[in-house]
Amino acid sequence: MSNRNTAQRDRDRARIRATKAACHICGEAIDYSLAWPDPMCFVVDHKQAIVNGGVDRIENKAASHNRCNSLKRAKAYAPIVRRSNSLA
């Protein structure tokens, strides 16, 4: 496993924030004005957790709510059903 690059992490976070995407876990809109540690604030989630072989690259990152990301942890998906009924 390689060390995480904080400068790259910050660039990725900014790119993802700029899209104003919905939470990739639950499918609901994210209020990007909320600040950490609000449960509904924007955080970046590794779609495949680093501890499970995921890579620390933009292709493996997506916008999520802090709460959804916390529930998901290192699992492949959270115990939340997206409105689209799809976790893909």
N, C-alpha and C positions, 0 to 999 in steps of 0.2 A: 504494500500500500504506500502511495506517495503522500507527502505532506500537502496540505491544502494551501493554495496560494490565495492570500487574503485580498490582494489587489485584483486578481481575476474574479474572486468571489464578489467583490463590490461592483465590478463591471457587469457581471452576469445579473446581479440583483437589479441594477439600474436598467438593463435591457429588458428584463422580465417586467419590472414595475412599469416601464413605458408602454407596454402593451395593454395595461389595465385589464388583463384577462380575468375571467372568473376562476374560482377555486377549482383546480383540476381534480380534487378529491370529491367534493360534494356538488359541484356545478353551480353553486350560488355566487352572486356578485360579491366582490370584495370592496369594502370601503377603504380606499387607499389613503384617506386622511387620518385614519385611526393609528395611534402610536403603540409601540410595544409597551407593555405586555398585554394589551387588550386582546381577548380571545378571538376577536374577529378581525384583527389587523393582518396586514399582508406579511407573509414570510415566504421564503423559497424552500420548496420541498425537493429532495432527491427522489425521483420516481422509483428508482431502485436504490435502496439504501447502500451507502458505502460499505457497511459491514457485511452486506450480502453480495458484494462484488460489483456494485454500481460504481460508475466513474464520476469524478467531480468536474464534469463538463456541462456546458449549456444544454446539450441534447438530453441530459438526464435530469434537468431541473425544470420546475414549473411553479406557478403561483399557487399559493394556498392560504387558507386562514390559519392563524396560529393554533386555534383549537383543533381543526381537522388534522393538521400536521402532528400535533401532540397525540391525538388518538391513533393515528396511523403508525407512528414510531418507525420501526424497522420492518414492518410487515409489507407485503406486496400491495395491500389495499387496506383502507380504514373500514371499521364497521359502520359505514355510512353509505346509504344508497343514493347515488346521484339522481337528480330529477330526470335525466335521460334514461334511467334504469341501466346504465352501462358504466362500468368502471374502466373501460378501455381508453 
